[in-house]
Amino acid sequence: MNYVYAGMWFVCGLILMVKLGKENRVFYAAGGFFLVLGAWWLANELTPEVDLFTGVPGWILRGIAVVALLLLVPTFIRHSREENRKFQEEQKAKQPKKEQDGDETK
């Protein structure tokens, strides 16, 4: 079953890098993080004598995850806000001139 999880991480990483990487460069970093997760999960399954999710290897993985989150979350938030701002501007531009100026009477 752990091979399925490793494959899932690889597929998610590749989708982020190949499909969404053209939209924004941050998806390359996010996809790379998912590829690291897939490799970690696969290495854990292939080496049953060592549990890579506990002890020092587990803390290394947690450190990688924290660094990835600290780098990626602000970038995703900034990207989301820019997209939302663009959407709001487009919606405002689509409104008739009378509604934009606040001259609408009820």
N, C-alpha and C positions, 0 to 999 in steps of 0.2 A: 504493500500500500504506500510505503514511503517513496517508491519510485514515481507514483502518480503525483505526489506533492512536488517532487523535484521537477518533473515534467511540467507541472502547472506553473511553477515559478519561471522556468525557462520560456514557456509560451508567453506568459505575461510580459516578461522582459523584452522578448523579441517584438511583440505587438507594440509596446511602448516605443521602442527604438525605431522600428521600421515604419509603422503607420503614423504615429503621432510625432515622431522626431522632426518631421518636416514642418509641423505647426509651430513648435517651440523647442529650443535646444535643451530645455530642462528635462524633457522626456528621455533624452539620451542618458542623462545621469540617473533618472528614476529606473529606466530599463536596465542599466548597468547594475544597480542595486538589486533588482530582482534576479538578474543572472547570478550575482554573488550568492543570493539566498538559495537558488537552485543548485549551484555547485556545492554549497555547504550541506544542503539536505542530502544530495547524492553522495558526497564524501562520508557523511554520517552513516548512510546505509551500507556503503561498500566497506567500511571499517567497523565491524560490530564490536571489536575489542575496545574501541575508544568511543565514548559518547561525546560528540561535539557540541551538545546543547547544555552540558553541565560543566562545572569547574572553570578552569582558565579559558578553554576554547569557547565556552558559553558566554563568558564575560567579554571576550574579544568580539563575538557576534553582536552582543548587546551594544558594545562601543561603536561598531560599524553602523548599526541601526540608528543610534543616537546621532552620530555625525551626519548620516544621510538625511534624517528627519530635520535636523537643524539647518541643513543647507537647502532642502527641497521645499519644506512647508512655507517659508516666507516667499519663495519664488512662485509657488502655486497660488498663494493668496494674492500676491501682486498681479499675477496674470489674470486671476478671476476678477479682481477689481477693475482692471483695464477693460476686460471683455464686457463687464456689467456697465461700465461708463459708456463704452461705445454703443451698446444696445440702447441705453437710455437716450443718448444723443440721436440715434436713428429713429427712435419712437417719437422724440420731440420734433424731429424734422418732418415726420409723416403727418403730424397734426396740422389742421388748418391754421392759418395765420391768426384768425380771430381767437382761437383757444390758446395760442401761445402767448398772446399779449395780455390775457386775463380780462378781455373785454366782453366775455360771454355773460349774458344776462339770463337769469332764470325766471 
